[in-house]
């Protein structure tokens, strides 16, 4: 009799147990198939923005396609203040000896392996992200506003926006471009946009990703890692002031931290 009573209870309440089990599996198993996030990052030699397009295979594995735009400064860059700068004129600061601004557009395909699960609504997901891909380097000529002589008035002068050209006048302008007494300031960003030179290369990265969003459908994460960009030739960011030493590089290794926000569906 006791056996029959137990069997009857099991039959009556089986749908409730199954429904509860299905709900748990639907939440914790592979509910989300896609993820998109955008972020900003700071690295040891500049800043960047990026977008992640993610395919979720399971709660333990993801495939990530990342598009990223970064600026890269040379470690030896230093910013000077123009000797003509004052509250009465528009003279601006400039980077001495710089001949190109350098940016790179990266296309990275990577994998993420989850190392720790945050649980239902609290804690932190921890993932290991690694990948590699194509890096397109973009070198934009760096223009300076240089003083080229007096105007019609004795205490006025004329300026010209010019980029670096090796050699002395009249073939080049190194004697003026590198003379701080002739530099009025840096030119605007638009100068040189139509003169960009492309440097093809490759990128590799490895990082840890910490996602602390309260609900699984949202992405709030910090990515901390290291990346390397390599190109087929040296990128001329700085003028070679020392003929025996070329400080320009073809390999750029940076540590970085990235903040990302997005959604899963």
C-alpha positions in Angstrom: 0.0 0.0 0.0 2.8 2.3 0.9 4.5 1.4 -2.5 1.3 2.3 -4.4 0.9 5.6 -2.6 4.5 6.6 -3.4 4.0 5.6 -7.1 0.8 7.7 -7.3 2.5 10.8 -5.8 5.4 10.4 -8.3 3.0 10.2 -11.3 1.0 13.2 -10.1 4.0 15.5 -9.5 6.2 14.3 -12.4 5.0 17.1 -14.8 6.0 19.7 -12.1 9.5 18.2 -11.7 10.0 18.0 -15.5 8.9 21.6 -16.0 11.3 22.8 -13.3 14.1 20.8 -14.8 13.4 22.1 -18.4 13.4 25.7 -17.1 16.8 25.3 -15.5 18.3 23.7 -18.6 16.9 26.4 -20.8 18.6 29.1 -18.7 21.9 27.4 -18.1 22.4 25.5 -21.3 23.0 27.1 -24.7 20.2 29.6 -24.8 22.1 32.4 -26.5 23.6 31.9 -30.0 25.0 35.3 -30.8 26.7 38.2 -29.0 27.7 41.7 -30.0 29.7 44.2 -28.0 31.6 47.4 -28.6 34.4 48.8 -26.5 37.2 51.3 -26.0 40.8 50.4 -25.0 43.9 51.9 -23.7 47.3 50.3 -24.5 50.8 51.1 -23.7 51.3 53.3 -26.8 47.9 54.7 -27.6 44.1 54.2 -27.7 41.6 52.2 -29.7 38.0 51.3 -30.4 36.6 47.9 -31.4 33.6 45.8 -32.1 33.1 42.0 -31.3 30.8 39.7 -33.3 30.5 36.5 -31.4 29.1 33.0 -32.1 28.3 31.1 -28.9 28.9 27.3 -29.3 28.3 26.5 -25.6 28.7 28.1 -22.2 32.3 27.0 -22.4 33.3 28.0 -26.0 32.9 31.0 -28.3 34.2 32.1 -31.7 34.9 35.8 -31.9 35.4 38.1 -35.0 36.8 41.4 -33.9 37.3 44.7 -35.9 39.6 47.2 -34.2 41.0 50.6 -35.0 44.0 51.8 -32.9 46.5 54.6 -33.0 50.1 53.7 -32.2 52.6 56.2 -30.9 56.3 55.7 -30.8 57.7 55.2 -27.3 60.2 58.0 -27.9 57.7 60.6 -28.9 57.6 63.7 -26.8 55.3 66.7 -27.1 56.7 70.2 -27.2 55.0 73.6 -26.7 55.6 76.1 -29.5 57.8 79.1 -28.5 55.1 81.2 -30.2 52.3 79.9 -28.0 50.5 82.5 -25.9 46.9 83.6 -25.0 47.0 86.0 -28.0 47.6 83.5 -30.9 46.7 80.0 -32.0 50.1 78.4 -31.9 49.8 74.8 -30.7 51.9 72.0 -29.3 53.6 69.5 -31.6 55.6 66.3 -31.5 59.2 67.0 -32.4 60.8 64.8 -35.0 57.6 63.1 -36.0 56.9 62.4 -39.7 53.9 60.1 -39.6 50.8 59.4 -37.5 50.3 55.7 -37.4 47.0 53.8 -37.1 46.1 50.2 -37.7 42.9 48.5 -38.7 42.8 44.9 -37.3 40.7 42.0 -38.3 41.0 39.2 -35.7 39.5 35.8 -35.5 39.7 34.2 -32.1 38.4 31.7 -29.6 37.3 32.1 -26.0 37.4 29.3 -23.5 35.5 29.9 -20.3 37.6 29.3 -17.1 34.9 30.1 -14.5 31.1 30.6 -14.6 29.5 33.4 -12.6 26.4 31.4 -12.0 22.8 32.6 -12.4 22.9 36.3 -11.5 26.0 37.1 -9.6 29.7 36.6 -9.8 32.1 37.0 -12.7 32.6 35.0 -15.9 36.3 34.5 -16.6 37.4 33.6 -20.1 40.7 33.0 -22.0 40.7 34.8 -25.4 43.3 34.1 -28.0 43.4 34.9 -31.7 45.2 36.3 -34.7 44.5 37.9 -38.1 45.2 40.7 -40.5 46.6 44.1 -39.5 46.5 47.0 -42.0 48.8 49.8 -40.9 48.0 53.3 -42.1 50.7 55.9 -42.0 49.4 59.5 -42.3 52.0 62.3 -42.9 52.4 64.5 -39.9 52.2 68.2 -40.9 53.7 71.1 -39.1 52.9 74.8 -39.5 56.3 76.3 -40.3 57.4 79.9 -40.4 58.8 80.8 -43.8 59.5 84.5 -43.5 58.2 87.9 -42.6 55.0 89.4 -44.0 54.5 92.9 -45.2 54.6 94.2 -41.5 57.9 94.0 -39.7 56.4 92.2 -36.7 54.3 89.6 -38.6 55.2 86.4 -40.5 53.8 83.9 -42.9 53.4 80.2 -42.3 53.0 77.1 -44.4 51.6 73.6 -43.6 54.2 71.1 -44.7 55.2 67.5 -44.2 58.7 66.2 -43.6 61.0 65.7 -46.7 64.5 64.3 -46.2 67.4 66.5 -47.1 68.1 70.2 -47.0 66.5 73.0 -48.9 65.7 73.2 -51.8 65.4 69.4 -52.3 64.1 68.8 -48.8 63.1 70.7 -45.6 64.8 68.9 -42.8 66.7 72.0 -41.7 63.3 73.8 -41.2 61.1 70.9 -40.1 63.5 70.0 -37.3 64.3 73.6 -36.2 62.1 74.4 -33.2 62.6 78.1 -33.8 60.7 77.8 -37.0 57.8 75.6 -35.8 54.6 77.5 -35.1 52.7 74.4 -34.2 51.1 71.2 -35.4 48.7 71.4 -38.3 45.1 70.1 -38.2 44.2 66.4 -38.4 42.8 66.7 -41.9 46.3 67.4 -43.4 47.7 64.3 -45.0 44.5 62.2 -45.0 44.7 61.8 -48.8 48.3 60.8 -48.6 48.1 57.7 -46.3 50.5 54.8 -47.0 49.4 51.2 -46.3 51.6 48.8 -44.4 50.2 45.2 -44.5 50.9 42.9 -41.6 49.5 40.5 -39.0 48.3 40.6 -35.4 48.2 38.1 -32.5 46.7 38.5 -29.1 46.0 36.7 -25.8 43.8 38.0 -23.0 41.6 37.3 -20.0 38.0 38.5 -20.1 36.1 39.3 -17.0 32.3 39.7 -17.5 30.3 40.9 -14.4 26.9 41.7 -16.0 24.1 40.8 -13.6 22.0 39.0 -16.3 23.3 36.6 -18.9 21.7 38.6 -21.8 24.0 41.6 -21.3 27.8 42.0 -21.7 29.7 44.2 -19.3 33.3 43.1 -19.4 36.9 44.1 -19.0 39.5 42.5 -21.2 43.2 42.5 -20.1 45.9 41.2 -22.3 48.9 41.5 -24.7 49.0 42.0 -28.4 51.6 42.1 -31.1 51.4 43.7 -34.6 54.1 42.9 -37.1 54.6 44.5 -40.6 56.7 43.6 -43.6 58.8 46.8 -43.2 59.7 49.4 -40.7 57.0 52.0 -40.1 58.5 55.5 -40.3 56.9 57.3 -37.4 59.9 59.3 -36.4 62.6 61.1 -38.4 65.9 59.2 -38.1 67.8 61.9 -36.1 70.8 59.5 -35.6 72.0 58.1 -38.9 73.4 55.1 -37.1 70.2 54.1 -35.2 66.8 53.6 -36.7 64.3 53.8 -33.9 61.4 52.9 -36.2 60.1 49.4 -35.9 58.2 46.7 -37.8 57.0 44.9 -34.6 54.8 46.6 -32.0 54.1 44.8 -28.7 51.6 46.3 -26.3 49.8 45.5 -23.1 46.2 46.7 -23.0 42.9 47.0 -21.0 39.6 47.1 -22.8 36.1 48.0 -21.5 33.2 46.3 -23.4 29.4 46.6 -23.4 26.9 44.7 -25.4 24.1 42.1 -25.6 23.5 38.4 -26.3 20.5 36.9 -28.0 
